């Protein structure tokens, strides 16, 4: 019973970790796109 609980907690932690990682990657990519667009406008001006 204790082992099953540990595995469940480990699985939840892994899922949260993956979710956070993917979220940061997507957010970082969007942020990078915004910065690159700003740089393009700045260079254009």
Backbone as XML, in Angstrom:
<?xml version="1.0"?>
<chain id="A" units="angstrom">
  <residue number="1" name="UNK">
    <atom name="N" x="0.846" y="-1.206" z="0.000"/>
    <atom name="CA" x="0.000" y="0.000" z="0.000"/>
    <atom name="C" x="0.883" y="1.259" z="0.000"/>
  </residue>
  <residue number="2" name="UNK">
    <atom name="N" x="1.924" y="1.223" z="0.827"/>
    <atom name="CA" x="2.835" y="2.371" z="0.922"/>
    <atom name="C" x="3.561" y="2.589" z="-0.404"/>
  </residue>
  <residue number="3" name="UNK">
    <atom name="N" x="3.993" y="1.495" z="-1.036"/>
    <atom name="CA" x="4.698" y="1.577" z="-2.322"/>
    <atom name="C" x="3.800" y="2.188" z="-3.393"/>
  </residue>
  <residue number="4" name="UNK">
    <atom name="N" x="2.527" y="1.779" z="-3.405"/>
    <atom name="CA" x="1.572" y="2.283" z="-4.398"/>
    <atom name="C" x="1.378" y="3.789" z="-4.230"/>
  </residue>
  <residue number="5" name="UNK">
    <atom name="N" x="1.295" y="4.250" z="-2.989"/>
    <atom name="CA" x="1.140" y="5.678" z="-2.702"/>
    <atom name="C" x="2.358" y="6.444" z="-3.192"/>
  </residue>
  <residue number="6" name="UNK">
    <atom name="N" x="3.560" y="5.900" z="-2.936"/>
    <atom name="CA" x="4.814" y="6.534" z="-3.358"/>
    <atom name="C" x="4.866" y="6.661" z="-4.876"/>
  </residue>
  <residue number="7" name="UNK">
    <atom name="N" x="4.484" y="5.592" z="-5.580"/>
    <atom name="CA" x="4.474" y="5.591" z="-7.055"/>
    <atom name="C" x="3.477" y="6.628" z="-7.571"/>
  </residue>
  <residue number="8" name="UNK">
    <atom name="N" x="2.310" y="6.710" z="-6.922"/>
    <atom name="CA" x="1.283" y="7.681" z="-7.321"/>
    <atom name="C" x="1.803" y="9.107" z="-7.159"/>
  </residue>
  <residue number="9" name="UNK">
    <atom name="N" x="2.434" y="9.390" z="-6.010"/>
    <atom name="CA" x="2.998" y="10.722" z="-5.742"/>
    <atom name="C" x="4.083" y="11.036" z="-6.765"/>
  </residue>
  <residue number="10" name="UNK">
    <atom name="N" x="4.949" y="10.052" z="-7.041"/>
    <atom name="CA" x="6.031" y="10.221" z="-8.014"/>
    <atom name="C" x="5.466" y="10.544" z="-9.394"/>
  </residue>
  <residue number="11" name="UNK">
    <atom name="N" x="4.402" y="9.835" z="-9.784"/>
    <atom name="CA" x="3.757" y="10.055" z="-11.086"/>
    <atom name="C" x="3.175" y="11.467" z="-11.162"/>
  </residue>
  <residue number="12" name="UNK">
    <atom name="N" x="2.523" y="11.917" z="-10.091"/>
    <atom name="CA" x="1.934" y="13.263" z="-10.043"/>
    <atom name="C" x="3.029" y="14.317" z="-10.159"/>
  </residue>
  <residue number="13" name="UNK">
    <atom name="N" x="4.135" y="14.126" z="-9.417"/>
    <atom name="CA" x="5.265" y="15.066" z="-9.454"/>
    <atom name="C" x="5.847" y="15.134" z="-10.859"/>
  </residue>
  <residue number="14" name="UNK">
    <atom name="N" x="5.991" y="13.977" z="-11.514"/>
    <atom name="CA" x="6.526" y="13.929" z="-12.880"/>
    <atom name="C" x="5.615" y="14.674" z="-13.847"/>
  </residue>
  <residue number="15" name="UNK">
    <atom name="N" x="4.300" y="14.437" z="-13.743"/>
    <atom name="CA" x="3.324" y="15.094" z="-14.625"/>
    <atom name="C" x="3.375" y="16.612" z="-14.434"/>
  </residue>
  <residue number="16" name="UNK">
    <atom name="N" x="3.420" y="17.054" z="-13.169"/>
    <atom name="CA" x="3.499" y="18.494" z="-12.872"/>
    <atom name="C" x="4.797" y="19.064" z="-13.430"/>
  </residue>
  <residue number="17" name="UNK">
    <atom name="N" x="5.901" y="18.338" z="-13.222"/>
    <atom name="CA" x="7.210" y="18.769" z="-13.722"/>
    <atom name="C" x="7.221" y="18.930" z="-15.231"/>
  </residue>
  <residue number="18" name="UNK">
    <atom name="N" x="6.668" y="17.948" z="-15.933"/>
    <atom name="CA" x="6.595" y="17.996" z="-17.405"/>
    <atom name="C" x="5.706" y="19.165" z="-17.840"/>
  </residue>
  <residue number="19" name="UNK">
    <atom name="N" x="4.572" y="19.326" z="-17.160"/>
    <atom name="CA" x="3.647" y="20.415" z="-17.473"/>
    <atom name="C" x="4.292" y="21.777" z="-17.319"/>
  </residue>
  <residue number="20" name="UNK">
    <atom name="N" x="5.021" y="21.962" z="-16.213"/>
    <atom name="CA" x="5.713" y="23.234" z="-15.956"/>
    <atom name="C" x="6.786" y="23.471" z="-17.009"/>
  </residue>
  <residue number="21" name="UNK">
    <atom name="N" x="7.550" y="22.416" z="-17.325"/>
    <atom name="CA" x="8.624" y="22.526" z="-18.323"/>
    <atom name="C" x="8.059" y="22.934" z="-19.678"/>
  </residue>
  <residue number="22" name="UNK">
    <atom name="N" x="6.990" y="22.255" z="-20.105"/>
    <atom name="CA" x="6.358" y="22.564" z="-21.398"/>
    <atom name="C" x="5.802" y="23.989" z="-21.377"/>
  </residue>
  <residue number="23" name="UNK">
    <atom name="N" x="5.162" y="24.360" z="-20.266"/>
    <atom name="CA" x="4.610" y="25.703" z="-20.116"/>
    <atom name="C" x="5.680" y="26.774" z="-20.233"/>
  </residue>
  <residue number="24" name="UNK">
    <atom name="N" x="6.825" y="26.551" z="-19.570"/>
    <atom name="CA" x="7.936" y="27.504" z="-19.633"/>
    <atom name="C" x="8.506" y="27.586" z="-21.038"/>
  </residue>
  <residue number="25" name="UNK">
    <atom name="N" x="8.610" y="26.441" z="-21.716"/>
    <atom name="CA" x="9.135" y="26.412" z="-23.081"/>
    <atom name="C" x="8.234" y="27.206" z="-24.022"/>
  </residue>
  <residue number="26" name="UNK">
    <atom name="N" x="6.907" y="26.987" z="-23.905"/>
    <atom name="CA" x="5.937" y="27.691" z="-24.757"/>
    <atom name="C" x="5.983" y="29.191" z="-24.451"/>
  </residue>
  <residue number="27" name="UNK">
    <atom name="N" x="5.984" y="29.539" z="-23.148"/>
    <atom name="CA" x="6.022" y="30.942" z="-22.733"/>
    <atom name="C" x="7.317" y="31.595" z="-23.202"/>
  </residue>
  <residue number="28" name="UNK">
    <atom name="N" x="8.425" y="30.900" z="-23.051"/>
    <atom name="CA" x="9.729" y="31.404" z="-23.477"/>
    <atom name="C" x="9.777" y="31.616" z="-24.975"/>
  </residue>
  <residue number="29" name="UNK">
    <atom name="N" x="9.176" y="30.693" z="-25.733"/>
    <atom name="CA" x="9.148" y="30.804" z="-27.194"/>
    <atom name="C" x="8.325" y="32.014" z="-27.624"/>
  </residue>
  <residue number="30" name="UNK">
    <atom name="N" x="7.155" y="32.213" z="-26.990"/>
    <atom name="CA" x="6.301" y="33.363" z="-27.297"/>
    <atom name="C" x="7.024" y="34.657" z="-26.952"/>
  </residue>
  <residue number="31" name="UNK">
    <atom name="N" x="7.720" y="34.661" z="-25.805"/>
    <atom name="CA" x="8.475" y="35.828" z="-25.365"/>
    <atom name="C" x="9.580" y="36.132" z="-26.367"/>
  </residue>
  <residue number="32" name="UNK">
    <atom name="N" x="10.278" y="35.078" z="-26.837"/>
    <atom name="CA" x="11.361" y="35.226" z="-27.818"/>
    <atom name="C" x="10.812" y="35.789" z="-29.122"/>
  </residue>
  <residue number="33" name="UNK">
    <atom name="N" x="9.628" y="35.327" z="-29.544"/>
    <atom name="CA" x="8.992" y="35.841" z="-30.765"/>
    <atom name="C" x="8.677" y="37.330" z="-30.610"/>
  </residue>
  <residue number="34" name="UNK">
    <atom name="N" x="8.136" y="37.723" z="-29.458"/>
    <atom name="CA" x="7.805" y="39.127" z="-29.196"/>
    <atom name="C" x="9.061" y="39.982" z="-29.246"/>
  </residue>
  <residue number="35" name="UNK">
    <atom name="N" x="10.143" y="39.501" z="-28.608"/>
    <atom name="CA" x="11.411" y="40.242" z="-28.585"/>
    <atom name="C" x="11.947" y="40.386" z="-30.005"/>
  </residue>
  <residue number="36" name="UNK">
    <atom name="N" x="11.898" y="39.305" z="-30.785"/>
    <atom name="CA" x="12.417" y="39.341" z="-32.159"/>
    <atom name="C" x="11.593" y="40.311" z="-33.018"/>
  </residue>
  <residue number="37" name="UNK">
    <atom name="N" x="10.283" y="40.367" z="-32.786"/>
    <atom name="CA" x="9.412" y="41.299" z="-33.526"/>
    <atom name="C" x="9.777" y="42.740" z="-33.149"/>
  </residue>
  <residue number="38" name="UNK">
    <atom name="N" x="9.999" y="42.980" z="-31.860"/>
    <atom name="CA" x="10.390" y="44.315" z="-31.382"/>
    <atom name="C" x="11.718" y="44.723" z="-32.011"/>
  </residue>
  <residue number="39" name="UNK">
    <atom name="N" x="12.669" y="43.794" z="-32.076"/>
    <atom name="CA" x="13.983" y="44.069" z="-32.685"/>
    <atom name="C" x="13.829" y="44.385" z="-34.173"/>
  </residue>
  <residue number="40" name="UNK">
    <atom name="N" x="12.952" y="43.659" z="-34.850"/>
    <atom name="CA" x="12.705" y="43.901" z="-36.277"/>
    <atom name="C" x="12.153" y="45.313" z="-36.491"/>
  </residue>
  <residue number="41" name="UNK">
    <atom name="N" x="11.181" y="45.716" z="-35.649"/>
    <atom name="CA" x="10.587" y="47.053" z="-35.744"/>
    <atom name="C" x="11.658" y="48.109" z="-35.455"/>
  </residue>
  <residue number="42" name="UNK">
    <atom name="N" x="12.492" y="47.857" z="-34.432"/>
    <atom name="CA" x="13.560" y="48.791" z="-34.059"/>
    <atom name="C" x="14.562" y="48.932" z="-35.206"/>
  </residue>
  <residue number="43" name="UNK">
    <atom name="N" x="14.935" y="47.836" z="-35.822"/>
    <atom name="CA" x="15.879" y="47.862" z="-36.948"/>
    <atom name="C" x="15.253" y="48.561" z="-38.158"/>
  </residue>
  <residue number="44" name="UNK">
    <atom name="N" x="13.956" y="48.333" z="-38.368"/>
    <atom name="CA" x="13.233" y="48.953" z="-39.480"/>
    <atom name="C" x="13.240" y="50.474" z="-39.314"/>
  </residue>
  <residue number="45" name="UNK">
    <atom name="N" x="13.021" y="50.922" z="-38.050"/>
    <atom name="CA" x="13.001" y="52.351" z="-37.734"/>
    <atom name="C" x="14.424" y="52.889" z="-37.740"/>
  </residue>
</chain>
